[in-house]
Amino acid sequence: MILVMPMVKAVLKIPNMSCKHCVMRITKAIERVGAKGEVTLEEKKAVVEFDPGKVTLDDIINAIKRYGYEVEIGEGGC
């Protein structure tokens, strides 16, 4: 029997994101750890979707922080 873990969604607030370059860097950080993300500059947030069997929310947050961004778990977080 194969168990399939459902994908988890979380909203991350990134208050010091300021330009389109930031959006690209944050998107790249999210994808590098194996997650998917929709990053919006106007709302200064990222909606991430990930398989908790492969990556944790902390992995995603730390990947973004490595680029120098502040990250907070927003409404709709896991």
PDB file with SEQRES, HELIX, SHEET and CRYST1 records, atoms N, CA, C and O in Angstrom:
SEQRES   1 A   78  MET ILE LEU VAL MET PRO MET VAL LYS ALA VAL LEU LYS          
SEQRES   2 A   78  ILE PRO ASN MET SER CYS LYS HIS CYS VAL MET ARG ILE          
SEQRES   3 A   78  THR LYS ALA ILE GLU ARG VAL GLY ALA LYS GLY GLU VAL          
SEQRES   4 A   78  THR LEU GLU GLU LYS LYS ALA VAL VAL GLU PHE ASP PRO          
SEQRES   5 A   78  GLY LYS VAL THR LEU ASP ASP ILE ILE ASN ALA ILE LYS          
SEQRES   6 A   78  ARG TYR GLY TYR GLU VAL GLU ILE GLY GLU GLY GLY CYS          
HELIX    1 AA1 LYS A   20  ARG A   32  1                                  13    
HELIX    2 AA2 LEU A   57  LYS A   65  1                                   9    
SHEET    1 AA1 4 LYS A  36  THR A  40  0                                        
SHEET    2 AA1 4 LYS A  45  PHE A  50 -1                                        
SHEET    3 AA1 4 VAL A   8  LYS A  13 -1                                        
SHEET    4 AA1 4 GLU A  72  ILE A  73 -1                                        
CRYST1    1.000    1.000    1.000  90.00  90.00  90.00 P 1           1          
ATOM      1  N   MET A   1       0.839  -1.181   0.000  1.00  0.00           N  
ATOM      2  CA  MET A   1       0.000   0.000   0.000  1.00  0.00           C  
ATOM      3  C   MET A   1       0.885   1.245   0.000  1.00  0.00           C  
ATOM      4  O   MET A   1       1.804   1.361   0.811  1.00  0.00           O  
ATOM      5  N   ILE A   2       0.609   2.156  -0.896  1.00  0.00           N  
ATOM      6  CA  ILE A   2       1.377   3.391  -0.986  1.00  0.00           C  
ATOM      7  C   ILE A   2       0.534   4.518  -0.405  1.00  0.00           C  
ATOM      8  O   ILE A   2      -0.605   4.743  -0.813  1.00  0.00           O  
ATOM      9  N   LEU A   3       1.123   5.219   0.557  1.00  0.00           N  
ATOM     10  CA  LEU A   3       0.438   6.368   1.142  1.00  0.00           C  
ATOM     11  C   LEU A   3       0.908   7.634   0.444  1.00  0.00           C  
ATOM     12  O   LEU A   3       2.107   7.852   0.268  1.00  0.00           O  
ATOM     13  N   VAL A   4      -0.029   8.450   0.055  1.00  0.00           N  
ATOM     14  CA  VAL A   4       0.307   9.711  -0.596  1.00  0.00           C  
ATOM     15  C   VAL A   4      -0.014  10.836   0.381  1.00  0.00           C  
ATOM     16  O   VAL A   4      -1.156  11.004   0.809  1.00  0.00           O  
ATOM     17  N   MET A   5       1.012  11.597   0.722  1.00  0.00           N  
ATOM     18  CA  MET A   5       0.807  12.715   1.639  1.00  0.00           C  
ATOM     19  C   MET A   5       0.155  13.862   0.864  1.00  0.00           C  
ATOM     20  O   MET A   5       0.577  14.178  -0.248  1.00  0.00           O  
ATOM     21  N   PRO A   6      -0.858  14.479   1.441  1.00  0.00           N  
ATOM     22  CA  PRO A   6      -1.453  15.632   0.763  1.00  0.00           C  
ATOM     23  C   PRO A   6      -0.489  16.823   0.806  1.00  0.00           C  
ATOM     24  O   PRO A   6       0.299  16.978   1.739  1.00  0.00           O  
ATOM     25  N   MET A   7      -0.576  17.638  -0.214  1.00  0.00           N  
ATOM     26  CA  MET A   7       0.247  18.845  -0.244  1.00  0.00           C  
ATOM     27  C   MET A   7      -0.280  19.808   0.817  1.00  0.00           C  
ATOM     28  O   MET A   7      -1.481  19.875   1.076  1.00  0.00           O  
ATOM     29  N   VAL A   8       0.639  20.547   1.418  1.00  0.00           N  
ATOM     30  CA  VAL A   8       0.292  21.515   2.449  1.00  0.00           C  
ATOM     31  C   VAL A   8       0.539  22.908   1.883  1.00  0.00           C  
ATOM     32  O   VAL A   8       1.526  23.139   1.184  1.00  0.00           O  
ATOM     33  N   LYS A   9      -0.366  23.830   2.192  1.00  0.00           N  
ATOM     34  CA  LYS A   9      -0.193  25.223   1.772  1.00  0.00           C  
ATOM     35  C   LYS A   9       0.055  26.078   3.000  1.00  0.00           C  
ATOM     36  O   LYS A   9      -0.494  25.827   4.073  1.00  0.00           O  
ATOM     37  N   ALA A  10       0.894  27.095   2.825  1.00  0.00           N  
ATOM     38  CA  ALA A  10       1.153  28.045   3.899  1.00  0.00           C  
ATOM     39  C   ALA A  10       1.354  29.421   3.288  1.00  0.00           C  
ATOM     40  O   ALA A  10       1.832  29.554   2.161  1.00  0.00           O  
ATOM     41  N   VAL A  11       0.981  30.440   4.048  1.00  0.00           N  
ATOM     42  CA  VAL A  11       1.182  31.820   3.627  1.00  0.00           C  
ATOM     43  C   VAL A  11       2.329  32.389   4.451  1.00  0.00           C  
ATOM     44  O   VAL A  11       2.316  32.336   5.681  1.00  0.00           O  
ATOM     45  N   LEU A  12       3.318  32.934   3.754  1.00  0.00           N  
ATOM     46  CA  LEU A  12       4.467  33.534   4.425  1.00  0.00           C  
ATOM     47  C   LEU A  12       4.503  35.022   4.117  1.00  0.00           C  
ATOM     48  O   LEU A  12       4.462  35.421   2.953  1.00  0.00           O  
ATOM     49  N   LYS A  13       4.581  35.839   5.155  1.00  0.00           N  
ATOM     50  CA  LYS A  13       4.724  37.283   4.983  1.00  0.00           C  
ATOM     51  C   LYS A  13       6.214  37.595   4.885  1.00  0.00           C  
ATOM     52  O   LYS A  13       7.021  37.094   5.668  1.00  0.00           O  
ATOM     53  N   ILE A  14       6.565  38.435   3.906  1.00  0.00           N  
ATOM     54  CA  ILE A  14       7.966  38.807   3.702  1.00  0.00           C  
ATOM     55  C   ILE A  14       8.009  40.339   3.628  1.00  0.00           C  
ATOM     56  O   ILE A  14       8.020  40.912   2.539  1.00  0.00           O  
ATOM     57  N   PRO A  15       8.032  40.998   4.800  1.00  0.00           N  
ATOM     58  CA  PRO A  15       7.861  42.452   4.843  1.00  0.00           C  
ATOM     59  C   PRO A  15       8.969  43.272   4.176  1.00  0.00           C  
ATOM     60  O   PRO A  15       8.713  44.393   3.736  1.00  0.00           O  
ATOM     61  N   ASN A  16      10.181  42.748   4.093  1.00  0.00           N  
ATOM     62  CA  ASN A  16      11.255  43.547   3.501  1.00  0.00           C  
ATOM     63  C   ASN A  16      11.502  43.232   2.030  1.00  0.00           C  
ATOM     64  O   ASN A  16      12.562  43.569   1.501  1.00  0.00           O  
ATOM     65  N   MET A  17      10.555  42.600   1.365  1.00  0.00           N  
ATOM     66  CA  MET A  17      10.623  42.387  -0.080  1.00  0.00           C  
ATOM     67  C   MET A  17      10.261  43.726  -0.739  1.00  0.00           C  
ATOM     68  O   MET A  17       9.243  44.329  -0.400  1.00  0.00           O  
ATOM     69  N   SER A  18      11.109  44.194  -1.693  1.00  0.00           N  
ATOM     70  CA  SER A  18      10.876  45.542  -2.208  1.00  0.00           C  
ATOM     71  C   SER A  18      10.864  45.683  -3.733  1.00  0.00           C  
ATOM     72  O   SER A  18      10.535  46.756  -4.237  1.00  0.00           O  
ATOM     73  N   CYS A  19      11.213  44.630  -4.481  1.00  0.00           N  
ATOM     74  CA  CYS A  19      11.285  44.789  -5.940  1.00  0.00           C  
ATOM     75  C   CYS A  19      11.081  43.443  -6.645  1.00  0.00           C  
ATOM     76  O   CYS A  19      10.979  42.396  -6.006  1.00  0.00           O  
ATOM     77  N   LYS A  20      11.026  43.502  -7.973  1.00  0.00           N  
ATOM     78  CA  LYS A  20      10.834  42.278  -8.754  1.00  0.00           C  
ATOM     79  C   LYS A  20      12.017  41.328  -8.616  1.00  0.00           C  
ATOM     80  O   LYS A  20      11.854  40.111  -8.704  1.00  0.00           O  
ATOM     81  N   HIS A  21      13.202  41.879  -8.400  1.00  0.00           N  
ATOM     82  CA  HIS A  21      14.377  41.027  -8.177  1.00  0.00           C  
ATOM     83  C   HIS A  21      14.184  40.195  -6.900  1.00  0.00           C  
ATOM     84  O   HIS A  21      14.562  39.024  -6.849  1.00  0.00           O  
ATOM     85  N   CYS A  22      13.600  40.806  -5.887  1.00  0.00           N  
ATOM     86  CA  CYS A  22      13.311  40.080  -4.634  1.00  0.00           C  
ATOM     87  C   CYS A  22      12.373  38.906  -4.922  1.00  0.00           C  
ATOM     88  O   CYS A  22      12.574  37.801  -4.419  1.00  0.00           O  
ATOM     89  N   VAL A  23      11.357  39.156  -5.729  1.00  0.00           N  
ATOM     90  CA  VAL A  23      10.391  38.112  -6.067  1.00  0.00           C  
ATOM     91  C   VAL A  23      11.114  36.926  -6.722  1.00  0.00           C  
ATOM     92  O   VAL A  23      10.859  35.771  -6.380  1.00  0.00           O  
ATOM     93  N   MET A  24      12.010  37.222  -7.659  1.00  0.00           N  
ATOM     94  CA  MET A  24      12.754  36.152  -8.338  1.00  0.00           C  
ATOM     95  C   MET A  24      13.638  35.380  -7.363  1.00  0.00           C  
ATOM     96  O   MET A  24      13.689  34.151  -7.417  1.00  0.00           O  
ATOM     97  N   ARG A  25      14.326  36.080  -6.481  1.00  0.00           N  
ATOM     98  CA  ARG A  25      15.215  35.414  -5.514  1.00  0.00           C  
ATOM     99  C   ARG A  25      14.422  34.528  -4.555  1.00  0.00           C  
ATOM    100  O   ARG A  25      14.833  33.406  -4.260  1.00  0.00           O  
ATOM    101  N   ILE A  26      13.294  35.029  -4.074  1.00  0.00           N  
ATOM    102  CA  ILE A  26      12.470  34.268  -3.133  1.00  0.00           C  
ATOM    103  C   ILE A  26      11.865  33.051  -3.822  1.00  0.00           C  
ATOM    104  O   ILE A  26      11.826  31.965  -3.244  1.00  0.00           O  
ATOM    105  N   THR A  27      11.393  33.227  -5.054  1.00  0.00           N  
ATOM    106  CA  THR A  27      10.848  32.102  -5.817  1.00  0.00           C  
ATOM    107  C   THR A  27      11.909  31.026  -6.002  1.00  0.00           C  
ATOM    108  O   THR A  27      11.627  29.838  -5.846  1.00  0.00           O  
ATOM    109  N   LYS A  28      13.119  31.436  -6.330  1.00  0.00           N  
ATOM    110  CA  LYS A  28      14.221  30.494  -6.531  1.00  0.00           C  
ATOM    111  C   LYS A  28      14.539  29.754  -5.217  1.00  0.00           C  
ATOM    112  O   LYS A  28      14.780  28.547  -5.229  1.00  0.00           O  
ATOM    113  N   ALA A  29      14.539  30.468  -4.107  1.00  0.00           N  
ATOM    114  CA  ALA A  29      14.812  29.845  -2.807  1.00  0.00           C  
ATOM    115  C   ALA A  29      13.764  28.779  -2.479  1.00  0.00           C  
ATOM    116  O   ALA A  29      14.099  27.700  -1.991  1.00  0.00           O  
ATOM    117  N   ILE A  30      12.497  29.092  -2.749  1.00  0.00           N  
ATOM    118  CA  ILE A  30      11.404  28.153  -2.482  1.00  0.00           C  
ATOM    119  C   ILE A  30      11.551  26.907  -3.350  1.00  0.00           C  
ATOM    120  O   ILE A  30      11.396  25.786  -2.866  1.00  0.00           O  
ATOM    121  N   GLU A  31      11.847  27.104  -4.622  1.00  0.00           N  
ATOM    122  CA  GLU A  31      11.969  25.974  -5.552  1.00  0.00           C  
ATOM    123  C   GLU A  31      13.192  25.112  -5.254  1.00  0.00           C  
ATOM    124  O   GLU A  31      13.157  23.899  -5.464  1.00  0.00           O  
ATOM    125  N   ARG A  32      14.263  25.716  -4.772  1.00  0.00           N  
ATOM    126  CA  ARG A  32      15.487  24.959  -4.464  1.00  0.00           C  
ATOM    127  C   ARG A  32      15.286  23.896  -3.394  1.00  0.00           C  
ATOM    128  O   ARG A  32      15.963  22.869  -3.403  1.00  0.00           O  
ATOM    129  N   VAL A  33      14.360  24.137  -2.475  1.00  0.00           N  
ATOM    130  CA  VAL A  33      14.117  23.144  -1.430  1.00  0.00           C  
ATOM    131  C   VAL A  33      13.037  22.142  -1.820  1.00  0.00           C  
ATOM    132  O   VAL A  33      12.714  21.243  -1.043  1.00  0.00           O  
ATOM    133  N   GLY A  34      12.476  22.292  -3.020  1.00  0.00           N  
ATOM    134  CA  GLY A  34      11.500  21.320  -3.500  1.00  0.00           C  
ATOM    135  C   GLY A  34      10.046  21.695  -3.282  1.00  0.00           C  
ATOM    136  O   GLY A  34       9.170  20.830  -3.296  1.00  0.00           O  
ATOM    137  N   ALA A  35       9.786  22.968  -3.082  1.00  0.00           N  
ATOM    138  CA  ALA A  35       8.414  23.430  -2.892  1.00  0.00           C  
ATOM    139  C   ALA A  35       8.000  24.277  -4.098  1.00  0.00           C  
ATOM    140  O   ALA A  35       8.815  24.603  -4.961  1.00  0.00           O  
ATOM    141  N   LYS A  36       6.712  24.624  -4.131  1.00  0.00           N  
ATOM    142  CA  LYS A  36       6.200  25.524  -5.159  1.00  0.00           C  
ATOM    143  C   LYS A  36       5.749  26.786  -4.447  1.00  0.00           C  
ATOM    144  O   LYS A  36       5.312  26.737  -3.297  1.00  0.00           O  
ATOM    145  N   GLY A  37       5.853  27.902  -5.125  1.00  0.00           N  
ATOM    146  CA  GLY A  37       5.435  29.133  -4.476  1.00  0.00           C  
ATOM    147  C   GLY A  37       4.940  30.176  -5.445  1.00  0.00           C  
ATOM    148  O   GLY A  37       5.405  30.267  -6.582  1.00  0.00           O  
ATOM    149  N   GLU A  38       3.983  30.966  -4.977  1.00  0.00           N  
ATOM    150  CA  GLU A  38       3.496  32.117  -5.719  1.00  0.00           C  
ATOM    151  C   GLU A  38       3.825  33.341  -4.875  1.00  0.00           C  
ATOM    152  O   GLU A  38       3.242  33.551  -3.811  1.00  0.00           O  
ATOM    153  N   VAL A  39       4.759  34.141  -5.359  1.00  0.00           N  
ATOM    154  CA  VAL A  39       5.265  35.279  -4.606  1.00  0.00           C  
ATOM    155  C   VAL A  39       4.671  36.562  -5.190  1.00  0.00           C  
ATOM    156  O   VAL A  39       4.736  36.784  -6.399  1.00  0.00           O  
ATOM    157  N   THR A  40       4.093  37.404  -4.330  1.00  0.00           N  
ATOM    158  CA  THR A  40       3.516  38.657  -4.805  1.00  0.00           C  
ATOM    159  C   THR A  40       4.150  39.844  -4.087  1.00  0.00           C  
ATOM    160  O   THR A  40       4.132  39.944  -2.860  1.00  0.00           O  
ATOM    161  N   LEU A  41       4.708  40.734  -4.892  1.00  0.00           N  
ATOM    162  CA  LEU A  41       5.368  41.921  -4.356  1.00  0.00           C  
ATOM    163  C   LEU A  41       4.369  42.864  -3.697  1.00  0.00           C  
ATOM    164  O   LEU A  41       4.632  43.400  -2.620  1.00  0.00           O  
ATOM    165  N   GLU A  42       3.225  43.066  -4.341  1.00  0.00           N  
ATOM    166  CA  GLU A  42       2.232  44.004  -3.834  1.00  0.00           C  
ATOM    167  C   GLU A  42       1.745  43.639  -2.426  1.00  0.00           C  
ATOM    168  O   GLU A  42       1.533  44.512  -1.584  1.00  0.00           O  
ATOM    169  N   GLU A  43       1.575  42.353  -2.191  1.00  0.00           N  
ATOM    170  CA  GLU A  43       1.094  41.902  -0.885  1.00  0.00           C  
ATOM    171  C   GLU A  43       2.232  41.515   0.053  1.00  0.00           C  
ATOM    172  O   GLU A  43       2.008  41.212   1.225  1.00  0.00           O  
ATOM    173  N   LYS A  44       3.463  41.527  -0.476  1.00  0.00           N  
ATOM    174  CA  LYS A  44       4.653  41.151   0.301  1.00  0.00           C  
ATOM    175  C   LYS A  44       4.463  39.805   0.984  1.00  0.00           C  
ATOM    176  O   LYS A  44       4.665  39.653   2.189  1.00  0.00           O  
ATOM    177  N   LYS A  45       4.060  38.819   0.153  1.00  0.00           N  
ATOM    178  CA  LYS A  45       3.844  37.490   0.710  1.00  0.00           C  
ATOM    179  C   LYS A  45       4.142  36.419  -0.331  1.00  0.00           C  
ATOM    180  O   LYS A  45       4.228  36.686  -1.530  1.00  0.00           O  
ATOM    181  N   ALA A  46       4.295  35.211   0.167  1.00  0.00           N  
ATOM    182  CA  ALA A  46       4.455  34.037  -0.683  1.00  0.00           C  
ATOM    183  C   ALA A  46       3.474  32.980  -0.197  1.00  0.00           C  
ATOM    184  O   ALA A  46       3.386  32.696   0.998  1.00  0.00           O  
ATOM    185  N   VAL A  47       2.749  32.410  -1.130  1.00  0.00           N  
ATOM    186  CA  VAL A  47       1.892  31.268  -0.817  1.00  0.00           C  
ATOM    187  C   VAL A  47       2.653  30.055  -1.303  1.00  0.00           C  
ATOM    188  O   VAL A  47       2.874  29.891  -2.503  1.00  0.00           O  
ATOM    189  N   VAL A  48       3.054  29.201  -0.372  1.00  0.00           N  
ATOM    190  CA  VAL A  48       3.865  28.039  -0.720  1.00  0.00           C  
ATOM    191  C   VAL A  48       3.052  26.760  -0.602  1.00  0.00           C  
ATOM    192  O   VAL A  48       2.148  26.649   0.227  1.00  0.00           O  
ATOM    193  N   GLU A  49       3.393  25.804  -1.445  1.00  0.00           N  
ATOM    194  CA  GLU A  49       2.752  24.488  -1.426  1.00  0.00           C  
ATOM    195  C   GLU A  49       3.874  23.464  -1.436  1.00  0.00           C  
ATOM    196  O   GLU A  49       4.796  23.538  -2.248  1.00  0.00           O  
ATOM    197  N   PHE A  50       3.779  22.500  -0.512  1.00  0.00           N  
ATOM    198  CA  PHE A  50       4.866  21.539  -0.392  1.00  0.00           C  
ATOM    199  C   PHE A  50       4.378  20.201   0.137  1.00  0.00           C  
ATOM    200  O   PHE A  50       3.316  20.096   0.751  1.00  0.00           O  
ATOM    201  N   ASP A  51       5.184  19.189  -0.122  1.00  0.00           N  
ATOM    202  CA  ASP A  51       4.924  17.832   0.364  1.00  0.00           C  
ATOM    203  C   ASP A  51       5.654  17.694   1.701  1.00  0.00           C  
ATOM    204  O   ASP A  51       6.884  17.680   1.723  1.00  0.00           O  
ATOM    205  N   PRO A  52       4.923  17.594   2.815  1.00  0.00           N  
ATOM    206  CA  PRO A  52       5.567  17.537   4.128  1.00  0.00           C  
ATOM    207  C   PRO A  52       6.423  16.287   4.343  1.00  0.00           C  
ATOM    208  O   PRO A  52       7.201  16.223   5.295  1.00  0.00           O  
ATOM    209  N   GLY A  53       6.282  15.300   3.466  1.00  0.00           N  
ATOM    210  CA  GLY A  53       7.138  14.123   3.551  1.00  0.00           C  
ATOM    211  C   GLY A  53       8.517  14.370   2.957  1.00  0.00           C  
ATOM    212  O   GLY A  53       9.441  13.586   3.173  1.00  0.00           O  
ATOM    213  N   LYS A  54       8.654  15.460   2.209  1.00  0.00           N  
ATOM    214  CA  LYS A  54       9.922  15.770   1.547  1.00  0.00           C  
ATOM    215  C   LYS A  54      10.577  17.051   2.043  1.00  0.00           C  
ATOM    216  O   LYS A  54      11.804  17.158   2.043  1.00  0.00           O  
ATOM    217  N   VAL A  55       9.789  18.007   2.457  1.00  0.00           N  
ATOM    218  CA  VAL A  55      10.308  19.305   2.891  1.00  0.00           C  
ATOM    219  C   VAL A  55       9.423  19.851   4.009  1.00  0.00           C  
ATOM    220  O   VAL A  55       8.220  19.593   4.035  1.00  0.00           O  
ATOM    221  N   THR A  56      10.013  20.594   4.920  1.00  0.00           N  
ATOM    222  CA  THR A  56       9.238  21.184   6.015  1.00  0.00           C  
ATOM    223  C   THR A  56       9.068  22.685   5.782  1.00  0.00           C  
ATOM    224  O   THR A  56       9.775  23.286   4.974  1.00  0.00           O  
ATOM    225  N   LEU A  57       8.137  23.264   6.489  1.00  0.00           N  
ATOM    226  CA  LEU A  57       7.948  24.707   6.407  1.00  0.00           C  
ATOM    227  C   LEU A  57       9.203  25.425   6.886  1.00  0.00           C  
ATOM    228  O   LEU A  57       9.574  26.459   6.331  1.00  0.00           O  
ATOM    229  N   ASP A  58       9.856  24.889   7.906  1.00  0.00           N  
ATOM    230  CA  ASP A  58      11.109  25.481   8.387  1.00  0.00           C  
ATOM    231  C   ASP A  58      12.182  25.485   7.307  1.00  0.00           C  
ATOM    232  O   ASP A  58      12.942  26.447   7.198  1.00  0.00           O  
ATOM    233  N   ASP A  59      12.255  24.417   6.501  1.00  0.00           N  
ATOM    234  CA  ASP A  59      13.212  24.371   5.386  1.00  0.00           C  
ATOM    235  C   ASP A  59      12.965  25.541   4.434  1.00  0.00           C  
ATOM    236  O   ASP A  59      13.905  26.200   3.990  1.00  0.00           O  
ATOM    237  N   ILE A  60      11.707  25.787   4.129  1.00  0.00           N  
ATOM    238  CA  ILE A  60      11.345  26.856   3.197  1.00  0.00           C  
ATOM    239  C   ILE A  60      11.684  28.219   3.800  1.00  0.00           C  
ATOM    240  O   ILE A  60      12.286  29.068   3.144  1.00  0.00           O  
ATOM    241  N   ILE A  61      11.294  28.410   5.041  1.00  0.00           N  
ATOM    242  CA  ILE A  61      11.562  29.683   5.722  1.00  0.00           C  
ATOM    243  C   ILE A  61      13.061  29.947   5.781  1.00  0.00           C  
ATOM    244  O   ILE A  61      13.507  31.057   5.489  1.00  0.00           O  
ATOM    245  N   ASN A  62      13.838  28.943   6.155  1.00  0.00           N  
ATOM    246  CA  ASN A  62      15.291  29.120   6.254  1.00  0.00           C  
ATOM    247  C   ASN A  62      15.927  29.403   4.904  1.00  0.00           C  
ATOM    248  O   ASN A  62      16.889  30.167   4.825  1.00  0.00           O  
ATOM    249  N   ALA A  63      15.406  28.802   3.844  1.00  0.00           N  
ATOM    250  CA  ALA A  63      15.931  29.064   2.493  1.00  0.00           C  
ATOM    251  C   ALA A  63      15.714  30.526   2.119  1.00  0.00           C  
ATOM    252  O   ALA A  63      16.592  31.148   1.521  1.00  0.00           O  
ATOM    253  N   ILE A  64      14.560  31.076   2.462  1.00  0.00           N  
ATOM    254  CA  ILE A  64      14.270  32.483   2.173  1.00  0.00           C  
ATOM    255  C   ILE A  64      15.122  33.395   3.045  1.00  0.00           C  
ATOM    256  O   ILE A  64      15.638  34.406   2.567  1.00  0.00           O  
ATOM    257  N   LYS A  65      15.273  33.048   4.315  1.00  0.00           N  
ATOM    258  CA  LYS A  65      16.080  33.859   5.236  1.00  0.00           C  
ATOM    259  C   LYS A  65      17.547  33.910   4.810  1.00  0.00           C  
ATOM    260  O   LYS A  65      18.227  34.909   5.043  1.00  0.00           O  
ATOM    261  N   ARG A  66      18.037  32.835   4.185  1.00  0.00           N  
ATOM    262  CA  ARG A  66      19.432  32.824   3.733  1.00  0.00           C  
ATOM    263  C   ARG A  66      19.716  33.942   2.731  1.00  0.00           C  
ATOM    264  O   ARG A  66      20.858  34.380   2.594  1.00  0.00           O  
ATOM    265  N   TYR A  67      18.684  34.398   2.038  1.00  0.00           N  
ATOM    266  CA  TYR A  67      18.832  35.514   1.104  1.00  0.00           C  
ATOM    267  C   TYR A  67      18.680  36.871   1.796  1.00  0.00           C  
ATOM    268  O   TYR A  67      18.738  37.913   1.143  1.00  0.00           O  
ATOM    269  N   GLY A  68      18.487  36.858   3.112  1.00  0.00           N  
ATOM    270  CA  GLY A  68      18.422  38.102   3.877  1.00  0.00           C  
ATOM    271  C   GLY A  68      17.025  38.660   4.097  1.00  0.00           C  
ATOM    272  O   GLY A  68      16.878  39.811   4.509  1.00  0.00           O  
ATOM    273  N   TYR A  69      16.001  37.865   3.827  1.00  0.00           N  
ATOM    274  CA  TYR A  69      14.628  38.349   3.993  1.00  0.00           C  
ATOM    275  C   TYR A  69      14.059  37.930   5.336  1.00  0.00           C  
ATOM    276  O   TYR A  69      14.380  36.866   5.865  1.00  0.00           O  
ATOM    277  N   GLU A  70      13.205  38.796   5.875  1.00  0.00           N  
ATOM    278  CA  GLU A  70      12.460  38.466   7.086  1.00  0.00           C  
ATOM    279  C   GLU A  70      11.260  37.635   6.655  1.00  0.00           C  
ATOM    280  O   GLU A  70      10.659  37.901   5.615  1.00  0.00           O  
ATOM    281  N   VAL A  71      10.911  36.635   7.448  1.00  0.00           N  
ATOM    282  CA  VAL A  71       9.777  35.772   7.106  1.00  0.00           C  
ATOM    283  C   VAL A  71       8.914  35.533   8.335  1.00  0.00           C  
ATOM    284  O   VAL A  71       9.416  35.200   9.409  1.00  0.00           O  
ATOM    285  N   GLU A  72       7.608  35.708   8.161  1.00  0.00           N  
ATOM    286  CA  GLU A  72       6.643  35.428   9.215  1.00  0.00           C  
ATOM    287  C   GLU A  72       5.576  34.520   8.647  1.00  0.00           C  
ATOM    288  O   GLU A  72       5.222  34.637   7.474  1.00  0.00           O  
ATOM    289  N   ILE A  73       5.060  33.621   9.457  1.00  0.00           N  
ATOM    290  CA  ILE A  73       3.944  32.780   9.011  1.00  0.00           C  
ATOM    291  C   ILE A  73       2.687  33.630   9.079  1.00  0.00           C  
ATOM    292  O   ILE A  73       2.348  34.180  10.127  1.00  0.00           O  
ATOM    293  N   GLY A  74       2.002  33.729   7.951  1.00  0.00           N  
ATOM    294  CA  GLY A  74       0.797  34.571   7.866  1.00  0.00           C  
ATOM    295  C   GLY A  74      -0.460  33.766   8.092  1.00  0.00           C  
ATOM    296  O   GLY A  74      -0.410  32.583   8.426  1.00  0.00           O  
ATOM    297  N   GLU A  75      -1.589  34.426   7.904  1.00  0.00           N  
ATOM    298  CA  GLU A  75      -2.885  33.764   8.015  1.00  0.00           C  
ATOM    299  C   GLU A  75      -2.960  32.679   6.967  1.00  0.00           C  
ATOM    300  O   GLU A  75      -2.488  32.864   5.845  1.00  0.00           O  
ATOM    301  N   GLY A  76      -3.542  31.559   7.312  1.00  0.00           N  
ATOM    302  CA  GLY A  76      -3.625  30.448   6.383  1.00  0.00           C  
ATOM    303  C   GLY A  76      -2.388  29.577   6.431  1.00  0.00           C  
ATOM    304  O   GLY A  76      -2.230  28.673   5.610  1.00  0.00           O  
ATOM    305  N   GLY A  77      -1.484  29.848   7.411  1.00  0.00           N  
ATOM    306  CA  GLY A  77      -0.293  29.024   7.574  1.00  0.00           C  
ATOM    307  C   GLY A  77      -0.674  27.642   8.062  1.00  0.00           C  
ATOM    308  O   GLY A  77      -1.817  27.413   8.455  1.00  0.00           O  
ATOM    309  N   CYS A  78       0.280  26.716   8.039  1.00  0.00           N  
ATOM    310  CA  CYS A  78      -0.089  25.348   8.386  1.00  0.00           C  
ATOM    311  C   CYS A  78      -0.391  25.168   9.842  1.00  0.00           C  
ATOM    312  O   CYS A  78      -0.716  24.062  10.273  1.00  0.00           O  
TER     313      CYS A  78                                                      
END                                                                             
